[in-house]
């Protein structure tokens, strides 16, 4: 501790942090996956610096390798390697990687591309993932790789912040990684040991989760081919793996873009600062059981039945996701697939920015003024999305509906003359088909000893009604029935592919109503077990949806083949003309 005296009697005393601060770093609020992304950020920044310094045109690589994860005899390790600029191998530089604030260069240079903010991410992330870590690096081919060791527990025991630095030791994981991935290259190897239990035990599960997260969080870098991320031996995330959670490549998914588009964003200025924004609504149901990539990527990172939310990006790196309610941008009760993306700049130096990243780059902080501005900016979009499910049908369709309500009502009345013992309806029926669970509520249970009520006061009118709804939660149920106090209601679910295809043409409504009523009443009258009835109806809906999905995939493939043939024909024509 140094003391400096001045003529005024004022004394300046250095107050360095003690190793006990590591306890605070371990409580920054990271989960293991967020912490791992912080480590990847470190490699990303190193690659960007290297590309800027060298003018390199090659696509660099970040390797993420779990080691000994399924072995009972050895401790698990997590290795992250980057082919970036590396670090000088002198002891001072390697040790100060683990100093607070030492690694943040983004405050003074290249702030629009680098991810480092406060210079604590690597340390805090390490404490959230592991007990100890090593940093092995070099910045020129003339240097040898050397290693610094970060072990907060040992620091606390010694009562100092000293970091050991040593030459690369043969037979270690560090030595193996350098020889395998960085031979004749500069770069860095980070080895994390004593891992937390939050990561999956199976490597395949680890890769699957990380692949989904990284393909979305680093979508801009991957799409621009700044680097690729290799997961083990056989999986590579590159420009073909990127996940754009606002865009579905399925041609049947029509999207309204309010701001920006699939490949571009609009800009706006708030308090003198420039922001980028995209906002869209995709007109499909929830699609939770649809496993096509184009569907599962839509709204990636957002849970729940009605997928909607705001993606916040700092320097194009995803920081966090908030729902509309949590962000304060909107209130939507039953709309699905409405997404907003906001990209902002934050160099970590200003504390009064309208949008800024939090301490650990896990989420954002916004001023009330900015929230109010965004609420007004999105107001028209929200109104349009809220009104989307309100559908109008032509008068001829309405006439068809009334006609078949009478026809089905009379048929039900005749069928119920053969009364059987009443079966009370329960609030929920659960069945499974093809390993999928289907749920219906208040399902009609078949015949009872109470006849349907028919009102003859103003002519024949049976108490059977058809009701059109759009319920993505039950996409595999094209229709179902519920017994009401005064009759029977048959629901037509327009979220089903079968129904949505049928109602494109008004003439199809006659067939739709006959099919719906025929299937649900046949099941109710001939299958006594309610669970089996649910299985049959859900299985029918699932198969029809599956047929429709496959049909659309074939159509997309045929269109692609036609376009390819046109391109090849054009190439042949150009070659033949001698151009």
C-alpha positions as CSV (number, residue, x, y, z in Angstrom):
1,X,0.0,0.0,0.0
2,X,1.5,3.3,-1.1
3,X,0.9,6.7,0.7
4,X,1.5,10.0,-1.1
5,X,1.7,13.2,1.0
6,X,1.0,16.7,-0.4
7,X,1.7,20.1,1.1
8,X,-1.9,20.6,2.0
9,X,-1.7,17.6,4.3
10,X,-3.9,15.5,1.9
11,X,-3.0,11.9,1.7
12,X,-3.6,9.6,-1.4
13,X,-3.7,5.8,-0.6
14,X,-4.0,3.0,-3.1
15,X,-6.8,0.7,-2.2
16,X,-6.4,-2.4,-4.4
17,X,-9.2,-5.1,-4.4
18,X,-8.7,-8.1,-2.2
19,X,-9.3,-11.7,-3.5
20,X,-12.5,-11.7,-1.6
21,X,-14.1,-9.8,-4.5
22,X,-14.1,-13.1,-6.3
23,X,-17.1,-14.1,-4.2
24,X,-19.0,-11.1,-5.6
25,X,-17.9,-12.0,-9.2
26,X,-19.4,-15.5,-8.7
27,X,-22.8,-13.8,-7.9
28,X,-23.2,-11.6,-10.9
29,X,-26.4,-13.5,-11.9
30,X,-25.1,-15.5,-14.8
31,X,-26.5,-18.9,-15.6
32,X,-23.9,-21.2,-17.1
33,X,-25.0,-20.6,-20.6
34,X,-24.8,-16.8,-20.3
35,X,-21.4,-17.2,-18.8
36,X,-20.2,-19.4,-21.6
37,X,-21.4,-16.7,-24.1
38,X,-19.2,-14.2,-22.3
39,X,-16.2,-16.6,-22.9
40,X,-17.2,-16.8,-26.5
41,X,-17.3,-13.0,-26.6
42,X,-13.7,-12.9,-25.6
43,X,-12.8,-15.1,-28.6
44,X,-15.0,-13.1,-30.9
45,X,-13.3,-9.8,-30.0
46,X,-9.9,-11.4,-30.5
47,X,-10.8,-12.5,-34.0
48,X,-12.2,-9.1,-34.9
49,X,-9.0,-7.4,-33.7
50,X,-6.9,-9.9,-35.7
51,X,-8.9,-9.3,-38.8
52,X,-8.6,-5.6,-38.5
53,X,-4.9,-5.6,-37.8
54,X,-4.0,-8.1,-40.5
55,X,-6.7,-7.4,-43.0
56,X,-7.3,-11.1,-43.0
57,X,-9.8,-12.5,-45.5
58,X,-10.1,-16.0,-44.1
59,X,-12.9,-17.1,-41.8
60,X,-11.5,-17.6,-38.4
61,X,-12.7,-20.2,-35.9
62,X,-13.9,-20.5,-32.3
63,X,-13.8,-24.1,-31.0
64,X,-15.9,-25.2,-28.0
65,X,-14.9,-28.6,-26.7
66,X,-16.3,-30.4,-23.7
67,X,-13.7,-33.0,-22.5
68,X,-14.2,-36.0,-20.2
69,X,-17.9,-35.2,-19.9
70,X,-19.1,-38.8,-20.0
71,X,-16.1,-40.3,-18.1
72,X,-16.5,-41.3,-14.5
73,X,-12.7,-41.4,-13.9
74,X,-11.8,-37.8,-14.8
75,X,-13.1,-34.3,-14.0
76,X,-15.0,-32.5,-16.7
77,X,-13.2,-29.7,-18.6
78,X,-14.5,-27.1,-21.0
79,X,-12.1,-25.8,-23.7
80,X,-12.7,-22.7,-25.7
81,X,-10.1,-21.9,-28.5
82,X,-10.0,-19.0,-30.8
83,X,-7.7,-18.3,-33.8
84,X,-7.8,-14.5,-33.1
85,X,-5.0,-12.0,-32.4
86,X,-3.7,-13.8,-29.2
87,X,-1.9,-12.0,-26.4
88,X,1.8,-11.3,-25.9
89,X,3.3,-14.2,-24.0
90,X,5.1,-12.0,-21.4
91,X,4.1,-12.7,-17.8
92,X,2.6,-9.2,-17.2
93,X,0.2,-9.4,-20.1
94,X,-0.9,-13.0,-19.4
95,X,-1.4,-12.3,-15.7
96,X,-3.4,-9.1,-16.2
97,X,-6.0,-11.0,-18.3
98,X,-7.4,-11.8,-14.9
99,X,-7.2,-8.2,-13.5
100,X,-10.4,-6.3,-13.1
101,X,-11.0,-4.0,-16.1
102,X,-7.8,-4.9,-17.8
103,X,-9.2,-6.7,-20.8
104,X,-11.7,-4.1,-21.9
105,X,-10.4,-2.3,-25.0
106,X,-13.8,-1.6,-26.5
107,X,-14.1,1.6,-24.4
108,X,-11.6,3.4,-26.6
109,X,-11.6,1.6,-30.0
110,X,-13.8,-0.2,-32.4
111,X,-16.8,0.1,-30.1
112,X,-19.4,-0.7,-32.8
113,X,-17.9,-4.2,-33.4
114,X,-16.4,-5.5,-30.1
115,X,-18.4,-7.0,-27.3
116,X,-16.2,-6.2,-24.3
117,X,-17.7,-3.5,-22.1
118,X,-16.5,-3.4,-18.5
119,X,-13.4,-5.7,-18.5
120,X,-14.9,-8.1,-16.0
121,X,-16.8,-10.5,-18.2
122,X,-14.1,-13.2,-18.4
123,X,-13.5,-13.2,-14.7
124,X,-17.2,-13.2,-13.7
125,X,-18.0,-15.8,-16.3
126,X,-15.2,-18.1,-15.1
127,X,-16.5,-17.9,-11.5
128,X,-20.0,-18.7,-12.7
129,X,-18.9,-21.8,-14.7
130,X,-15.9,-23.3,-13.0
131,X,-13.6,-23.4,-10.0
132,X,-10.4,-22.5,-11.9
133,X,-9.2,-21.6,-15.4
134,X,-6.1,-21.3,-17.5
135,X,-5.3,-18.8,-20.3
136,X,-2.8,-19.9,-22.9
137,X,-1.8,-17.6,-25.7
138,X,0.7,-16.0,-28.0
139,X,0.5,-13.0,-30.4
140,X,3.3,-13.8,-32.9
141,X,4.6,-17.0,-34.4
142,X,8.0,-16.3,-33.0
143,X,6.7,-16.5,-29.5
144,X,6.0,-19.7,-27.5
145,X,2.6,-20.4,-26.0
146,X,2.6,-19.6,-22.2
147,X,-0.1,-20.0,-19.6
148,X,-1.6,-18.0,-16.7
149,X,-3.6,-19.8,-14.0
150,X,-6.6,-18.2,-12.4
151,X,-7.6,-19.9,-9.1
152,X,-9.6,-17.6,-6.8
153,X,-9.7,-20.2,-4.0
154,X,-5.9,-20.2,-3.9
155,X,-5.8,-16.5,-4.0
156,X,-8.1,-16.2,-1.0
157,X,-6.0,-18.6,0.9
158,X,-2.9,-16.6,0.2
159,X,-4.6,-13.3,0.7
160,X,-3.3,-11.8,-2.6
161,X,-4.2,-11.4,-6.2
162,X,-1.1,-13.0,-7.7
163,X,-1.6,-15.1,-10.8
164,X,1.0,-17.8,-11.7
165,X,2.4,-17.7,-15.3
166,X,4.4,-20.6,-16.7
167,X,5.6,-22.2,-19.9
168,X,3.4,-24.7,-21.7
169,X,3.6,-28.1,-20.0
170,X,3.6,-31.2,-22.1
171,X,0.8,-33.7,-21.4
172,X,-1.7,-31.1,-20.3
173,X,-5.0,-30.3,-21.9
174,X,-3.5,-26.9,-22.8
175,X,-0.6,-28.6,-24.6
176,X,-3.0,-31.0,-26.5
177,X,-5.3,-28.1,-27.6
178,X,-2.4,-26.0,-28.8
179,X,-0.9,-28.8,-30.9
180,X,-4.2,-29.8,-32.3
181,X,-5.9,-26.5,-33.1
182,X,-3.2,-23.7,-33.1
183,X,-0.2,-25.3,-34.7
184,X,1.6,-22.6,-36.7
185,X,-1.0,-20.1,-35.6
186,X,-1.5,-17.4,-33.1
187,X,-4.5,-17.5,-30.8
188,X,-5.8,-18.5,-27.4
189,X,-6.8,-21.6,-25.4
190,X,-9.0,-21.2,-22.4
191,X,-9.5,-24.3,-20.2
192,X,-12.2,-24.3,-17.5
193,X,-12.0,-26.9,-14.7
194,X,-14.3,-27.9,-11.8
195,X,-17.4,-27.2,-13.8
196,X,-20.8,-26.4,-12.3
197,X,-23.5,-29.1,-12.6
198,X,-25.9,-26.9,-14.7
199,X,-24.4,-28.1,-18.0
200,X,-25.9,-31.4,-19.3
201,X,-23.9,-34.5,-18.7
202,X,-24.2,-35.7,-22.3
203,X,-22.1,-33.9,-24.9
204,X,-24.8,-34.2,-27.5
205,X,-27.3,-32.4,-25.3
206,X,-24.7,-29.7,-24.5
207,X,-24.1,-29.2,-28.3
208,X,-27.8,-29.0,-29.1
209,X,-28.5,-26.3,-26.5
210,X,-25.4,-24.3,-27.3
211,X,-26.0,-24.6,-31.1
212,X,-29.5,-23.1,-30.7
213,X,-28.3,-20.2,-28.5
214,X,-25.1,-19.3,-30.4
215,X,-26.8,-19.5,-33.8
216,X,-29.2,-16.8,-32.6
217,X,-27.1,-14.7,-30.3
218,X,-24.2,-14.4,-32.8
219,X,-26.3,-14.4,-35.9
220,X,-24.8,-11.2,-37.3
221,X,-21.1,-12.3,-37.0
222,X,-21.9,-15.8,-38.4
223,X,-23.9,-14.4,-41.3
224,X,-21.1,-12.0,-42.2
225,X,-18.6,-14.9,-42.0
226,X,-16.4,-13.1,-39.5
227,X,-15.9,-16.5,-37.9
228,X,-17.4,-19.9,-37.5
229,X,-18.1,-21.8,-34.2
230,X,-17.1,-25.4,-34.2
231,X,-18.7,-27.6,-31.6
232,X,-16.5,-30.7,-31.1
233,X,-15.6,-32.6,-34.3
234,X,-18.7,-32.8,-36.3
235,X,-20.8,-29.6,-35.9
236,X,-20.1,-26.2,-37.3
237,X,-22.1,-23.1,-36.9
238,X,-21.6,-20.7,-39.9
239,X,-23.6,-18.4,-42.2
240,X,-25.9,-21.4,-43.0
241,X,-26.7,-22.0,-39.4
242,X,-27.9,-18.6,-38.3
243,X,-31.3,-18.2,-36.7
244,X,-33.3,-15.1,-37.4
245,X,-36.1,-15.3,-34.8
246,X,-38.1,-12.7,-36.7
247,X,-38.2,-14.5,-40.0
248,X,-39.6,-17.8,-41.2
249,X,-38.3,-19.0,-44.6
250,X,-41.5,-21.1,-45.0
251,X,-43.3,-19.5,-48.0
252,X,-46.7,-20.3,-46.4
253,X,-45.9,-18.0,-43.5
254,X,-47.0,-14.6,-44.6
255,X,-45.4,-11.8,-42.5
256,X,-46.3,-8.2,-42.1
257,X,-43.1,-6.1,-41.7
258,X,-43.8,-2.9,-39.9
259,X,-40.2,-1.9,-39.6
260,X,-37.2,-3.3,-41.6
261,X,-37.4,-6.7,-43.2
262,X,-35.7,-10.2,-43.3
263,X,-32.4,-8.7,-44.3
264,X,-32.4,-5.1,-43.2
265,X,-33.4,-2.8,-40.4
266,X,-34.8,0.7,-40.2
267,X,-33.1,3.4,-38.2
268,X,-34.5,6.0,-35.9
269,X,-32.9,8.7,-33.7
270,X,-33.8,9.2,-30.0
271,X,-32.1,11.8,-27.9
272,X,-29.5,12.3,-30.6
273,X,-28.6,8.6,-30.7
274,X,-29.2,6.2,-33.6
275,X,-31.0,2.9,-33.1
276,X,-32.0,0.1,-35.5
277,X,-35.3,-1.5,-35.4
278,X,-37.2,-4.5,-37.0
279,X,-40.8,-5.4,-36.2
280,X,-43.0,-8.0,-37.8
281,X,-46.1,-10.2,-37.3
282,X,-46.1,-13.6,-38.9
283,X,-49.7,-14.9,-39.6
284,X,-49.5,-18.5,-38.4
285,X,-50.6,-20.2,-35.2
286,X,-48.4,-21.3,-32.4
287,X,-47.2,-24.4,-34.3
288,X,-45.7,-25.9,-31.2
289,X,-45.7,-29.4,-32.6
290,X,-44.3,-28.4,-36.0
291,X,-40.7,-29.4,-36.0
292,X,-39.6,-27.8,-39.3
293,X,-36.6,-25.5,-38.9
294,X,-38.4,-22.6,-40.5
295,X,-41.1,-22.8,-37.8
296,X,-39.0,-23.7,-34.7
297,X,-36.6,-20.8,-35.4
298,X,-39.4,-18.3,-35.4
299,X,-39.5,-16.7,-32.0
300,X,-36.4,-18.7,-30.9
301,X,-35.5,-18.0,-27.3
302,X,-39.1,-17.2,-26.3
303,X,-41.2,-19.6,-24.3
304,X,-44.9,-19.9,-23.9
305,X,-47.9,-20.6,-26.1
306,X,-48.1,-17.1,-27.6
307,X,-44.6,-16.3,-28.8
308,X,-44.0,-12.6,-28.8
309,X,-41.3,-10.4,-27.4
310,X,-38.5,-7.8,-27.9
311,X,-34.9,-8.8,-28.8
312,X,-32.3,-6.4,-27.6
313,X,-29.0,-6.4,-29.5
314,X,-25.9,-4.5,-28.5
315,X,-23.5,-4.1,-31.4
316,X,-25.6,-6.8,-33.1
317,X,-24.9,-9.3,-30.3
318,X,-28.1,-10.4,-28.6
319,X,-28.1,-9.2,-25.0
320,X,-31.6,-10.2,-23.8
321,X,-35.2,-10.8,-24.6
322,X,-38.2,-9.2,-22.9
323,X,-41.9,-9.7,-23.3
324,X,-44.0,-6.8,-24.5
325,X,-45.5,-6.5,-21.0
326,X,-42.1,-6.6,-19.3
327,X,-40.6,-4.1,-21.6
328,X,-43.6,-1.8,-21.4
329,X,-43.8,-1.5,-25.2
330,X,-47.3,-3.1,-25.5
331,X,-50.0,-5.2,-23.9
332,X,-51.3,-8.1,-25.9
333,X,-53.6,-10.7,-24.5
334,X,-53.9,-13.3,-27.2
335,X,-51.7,-12.4,-30.2
336,X,-48.9,-14.7,-31.4
337,X,-45.7,-14.3,-33.4
338,X,-45.3,-10.6,-33.0
339,X,-41.6,-9.7,-32.6
340,X,-39.5,-6.6,-32.3
341,X,-35.7,-6.3,-32.5
342,X,-33.7,-3.2,-31.4
343,X,-30.0,-2.8,-31.9
344,X,-28.2,-0.2,-29.8
345,X,-24.7,1.0,-29.0
346,X,-23.2,1.1,-25.5
347,X,-19.5,1.6,-24.9
348,X,-19.8,1.2,-21.2
349,X,-18.6,4.8,-20.5
350,X,-22.0,6.6,-20.3
351,X,-24.5,6.0,-17.5
352,X,-27.3,8.1,-19.0
353,X,-28.0,6.2,-22.2
354,X,-31.7,5.6,-23.0
355,X,-30.8,1.9,-23.5
356,X,-27.8,0.2,-22.0
357,X,-26.6,-3.2,-21.1
358,X,-26.6,-4.3,-17.5
359,X,-23.5,-5.3,-15.5
360,X,-23.2,-8.8,-17.0
361,X,-24.6,-8.3,-20.5
362,X,-27.6,-10.4,-19.6
363,X,-30.4,-7.8,-20.2
364,X,-30.9,-4.1,-20.7
365,X,-31.9,-1.1,-18.7
366,X,-34.2,1.5,-20.3
367,X,-35.2,5.0,-19.3
368,X,-39.0,5.6,-18.8
369,X,-38.8,8.2,-21.6
370,X,-37.5,5.6,-24.1
371,X,-40.1,3.1,-23.1
372,X,-42.9,5.7,-23.6
373,X,-41.4,6.6,-27.0
374,X,-41.3,2.9,-28.1
375,X,-44.9,2.3,-26.9
376,X,-46.1,5.1,-29.2
377,X,-43.9,4.0,-32.0
378,X,-45.4,0.5,-31.9
379,X,-48.9,1.5,-31.1
380,X,-50.3,1.2,-34.7
381,X,-48.5,-2.2,-35.1
382,X,-50.0,-3.5,-31.9
383,X,-53.5,-2.5,-32.9
384,X,-53.2,-4.3,-36.2
385,X,-51.8,-7.4,-34.6
386,X,-54.6,-7.4,-32.0
387,X,-57.2,-7.3,-34.7
388,X,-55.8,-10.0,-36.9
389,X,-57.9,-12.8,-35.6
390,X,-61.2,-11.0,-36.4
391,X,-62.3,-12.5,-39.6
392,X,-65.3,-11.7,-41.8
393,X,-67.0,-14.2,-44.1
394,X,-69.1,-13.6,-47.2
395,X,-72.9,-13.6,-46.9
396,X,-73.0,-16.9,-48.8
397,X,-70.8,-18.6,-46.2
398,X,-73.0,-17.3,-43.4
399,X,-76.1,-18.8,-45.2
400,X,-74.3,-22.1,-45.6
401,X,-73.4,-22.1,-41.9
402,X,-77.1,-21.5,-40.9
403,X,-78.3,-24.2,-43.3
404,X,-76.0,-26.8,-41.9
405,X,-76.8,-25.8,-38.3
406,X,-80.4,-26.8,-39.1
407,X,-79.4,-30.0,-40.9
408,X,-77.0,-31.2,-38.2
409,X,-79.5,-30.2,-35.5
410,X,-82.2,-32.3,-37.0
411,X,-79.8,-35.2,-37.4
412,X,-78.6,-35.0,-33.8
413,X,-82.2,-34.8,-32.6
414,X,-83.1,-38.1,-34.5
415,X,-80.0,-39.9,-33.3
416,X,-80.6,-39.0,-29.7
417,X,-84.0,-40.8,-29.7
418,X,-82.0,-44.0,-28.9
419,X,-81.1,-42.6,-25.5
420,X,-78.4,-44.3,-23.4
421,X,-77.3,-43.6,-19.9
422,X,-76.1,-40.1,-19.4
423,X,-72.4,-39.6,-19.1
424,X,-71.4,-36.3,-17.4
425,X,-68.8,-34.3,-19.2
426,X,-65.6,-33.5,-17.4
427,X,-63.6,-30.3,-17.7
428,X,-60.7,-31.9,-19.5
429,X,-59.9,-35.0,-21.6
430,X,-56.4,-36.0,-22.2
431,X,-55.2,-38.5,-24.8
432,X,-52.0,-39.2,-26.8
433,X,-51.4,-40.0,-30.4
434,X,-47.9,-40.5,-31.9
435,X,-46.3,-39.5,-28.6
436,X,-48.2,-36.2,-28.6
437,X,-50.6,-35.1,-25.9
438,X,-53.9,-33.6,-26.9
439,X,-56.3,-31.8,-24.6
440,X,-59.9,-30.7,-25.1
441,X,-62.2,-29.0,-22.7
442,X,-65.9,-29.8,-21.9
443,X,-66.0,-32.3,-24.7
444,X,-69.5,-33.6,-25.7
445,X,-69.9,-37.1,-24.4
446,X,-72.3,-38.7,-26.8
447,X,-76.0,-39.6,-26.2
448,X,-77.9,-38.8,-23.1
449,X,-81.5,-39.3,-21.9
450,X,-82.2,-35.6,-22.3
451,X,-83.3,-34.7,-25.8
452,X,-82.0,-31.6,-27.5
453,X,-84.0,-28.4,-27.2
454,X,-85.6,-27.3,-30.4
455,X,-87.3,-23.9,-30.6
456,X,-90.3,-23.8,-33.0
457,X,-91.6,-20.4,-32.0
458,X,-90.3,-18.6,-35.2
459,X,-89.9,-21.6,-37.5
460,X,-87.6,-24.6,-37.2
461,X,-84.3,-23.8,-35.5
462,X,-82.2,-26.5,-34.0
463,X,-79.8,-25.6,-31.1
464,X,-76.7,-26.7,-33.0
465,X,-74.1,-24.0,-33.9
466,X,-70.8,-23.9,-35.7
467,X,-68.2,-21.5,-34.3
468,X,-65.0,-20.6,-36.1
469,X,-62.0,-20.0,-33.9
470,X,-58.2,-19.7,-34.3
471,X,-56.7,-21.8,-31.5
472,X,-53.0,-22.6,-32.2
473,X,-52.8,-24.4,-28.9
474,X,-55.0,-27.2,-30.4
475,X,-53.6,-27.0,-33.9
476,X,-54.0,-30.8,-34.2
477,X,-57.7,-30.6,-33.6
478,X,-59.4,-29.3,-36.8
479,X,-62.8,-29.4,-35.0
480,X,-64.4,-30.7,-31.8
481,X,-67.8,-30.3,-30.1
482,X,-69.0,-29.1,-26.7
483,X,-72.3,-29.8,-25.1
484,X,-73.9,-26.5,-24.0
485,X,-76.9,-26.0,-21.7
486,X,-79.2,-25.3,-24.6
487,X,-77.6,-27.5,-27.3
488,X,-74.4,-28.5,-29.1
489,X,-71.6,-26.3,-30.4
490,X,-69.1,-27.6,-33.0
491,X,-65.9,-25.6,-33.1
492,X,-64.0,-25.2,-36.4
493,X,-60.4,-24.5,-35.7
494,X,-58.8,-22.3,-38.4
495,X,-55.3,-22.9,-36.9
496,X,-55.5,-26.4,-38.4
497,X,-53.8,-26.8,-41.8
498,X,-56.8,-28.8,-43.0
499,X,-59.3,-26.2,-42.1
500,X,-57.2,-23.2,-43.3
501,X,-56.8,-24.9,-46.7
502,X,-60.6,-25.6,-46.9
503,X,-61.8,-22.1,-46.2
504,X,-59.7,-20.5,-48.9
505,X,-62.7,-21.2,-51.2
506,X,-66.3,-20.4,-50.2
507,X,-67.7,-23.4,-51.9
508,X,-65.7,-25.7,-49.6
509,X,-67.6,-24.6,-46.5
510,X,-70.4,-27.1,-47.3
511,X,-68.0,-30.0,-47.3
512,X,-66.2,-28.6,-44.2
513,X,-69.4,-28.5,-42.1
514,X,-70.4,-32.0,-43.2
515,X,-67.0,-33.4,-42.4
516,X,-66.7,-31.7,-39.1
517,X,-70.2,-32.7,-37.8
518,X,-69.9,-36.2,-39.3
519,X,-66.5,-37.0,-37.6
520,X,-67.2,-35.5,-34.2
521,X,-70.7,-37.0,-33.9
522,X,-69.6,-40.4,-35.2
523,X,-66.8,-40.6,-32.6
524,X,-69.1,-39.4,-29.8
525,X,-71.8,-42.0,-30.6
526,X,-69.7,-45.0,-31.4
527,X,-66.7,-44.7,-29.0
528,X,-67.6,-44.8,-25.4
529,X,-64.2,-44.1,-23.9
530,X,-63.6,-40.3,-24.0
531,X,-59.8,-40.7,-24.1
532,X,-60.0,-42.9,-27.1
533,X,-62.3,-40.4,-28.8
534,X,-59.7,-37.7,-28.1
535,X,-56.9,-39.9,-29.5
536,X,-58.9,-40.5,-32.7
537,X,-59.7,-36.8,-33.3
538,X,-56.2,-35.6,-32.4
539,X,-54.6,-38.3,-34.5
540,X,-56.8,-37.4,-37.5
541,X,-55.8,-33.7,-37.1
542,X,-52.1,-34.5,-36.7
543,X,-52.0,-36.7,-39.8
544,X,-53.8,-34.2,-41.9
545,X,-51.5,-31.4,-40.8
546,X,-48.5,-33.6,-41.5
547,X,-49.8,-34.4,-45.0
548,X,-50.3,-30.7,-45.6
549,X,-46.8,-29.8,-44.3
550,X,-45.2,-32.4,-46.5
551,X,-47.2,-31.2,-49.5
552,X,-45.9,-27.7,-49.0
553,X,-42.3,-28.9,-48.7
554,X,-42.7,-30.8,-52.0
555,X,-44.1,-27.6,-53.6
556,X,-41.2,-25.6,-52.3
557,X,-38.7,-28.2,-53.6
558,X,-40.4,-28.2,-57.1
559,X,-40.2,-24.5,-57.3
560,X,-36.6,-24.5,-56.3
561,X,-35.8,-27.2,-59.0
562,X,-37.6,-25.1,-61.6
563,X,-35.6,-22.1,-60.7
564,X,-32.4,-24.1,-60.8
565,X,-33.3,-25.5,-64.2
566,X,-33.8,-21.9,-65.4
567,X,-30.5,-20.9,-64.1
568,X,-28.7,-23.8,-65.7
569,X,-30.4,-23.2,-69.0
570,X,-29.3,-19.6,-68.8
571,X,-25.7,-20.6,-68.2
572,X,-25.8,-23.0,-71.2
573,X,-27.2,-20.2,-73.4
574,X,-24.5,-17.8,-72.3
575,X,-21.8,-20.4,-73.0
576,X,-23.2,-21.2,-76.4
577,X,-23.2,-17.6,-77.4
578,X,-19.5,-17.3,-76.5
579,X,-19.9,-14.7,-73.7
